[in-house]
């Protein structure tokens, strides 16, 4: 990872952080449906991972994770699941909310680098890489979030009540349902379009 952001990169990092906070603390970022919420917060993380590399992606993922954990405390909205998990174990709730989002930023950056390399770093290749990164960011967010939920809380009465004896994989797929599909569609579309525009404006440098 390259150390130290250039002034232009710092400005972009600040802008994406501001967008994340707006999404986190307004109804724009979360649409609560049952115990889960459709969230658009992984989109700035994916864009940051593309434009600012692994370090930028991890920083923005950390901001996303912190705002997600704050919902467990009723700050910036409330998550029924988050409040329940916090009541069981504040430490595990923090890990389950924070760690997946940092990893999303890291993994998204490497997905973009890989696809860009495969496509010979052409303008069309970078655009394709941006769309794929948007999809992967939403996919990783769901996979890691739900994976840690099951790993850390599988023995609790709360999660056992939700699973109700079903196969865990089947339960996860049915539980995330349309939420995950909608998130993946929007993340793919918006990340791809915005990152392509940034690339054409020469705002994505050699850090990506």
Secondary structure, DSSP 8 states (H G I E B T S, - for coil): ---S--HHHHHHHHHHHHHHHHHHTSTTTEEEETTEEEE-THHHHHHHHHHHHHHHHHHHHHHHHHHHHHHTTTTTS--HHHHHHHHH-HHHHHHHHHHHHHHHHHHHHHHHHHHHHHTTT-HHHHHHHHHHHHHHHHHHHHHHHHHHHHHHHTTSHHHHHHHTT--HHHHHHHHHHHHHHHHHHHHHHHHHHHHHHHHHTT---TT-
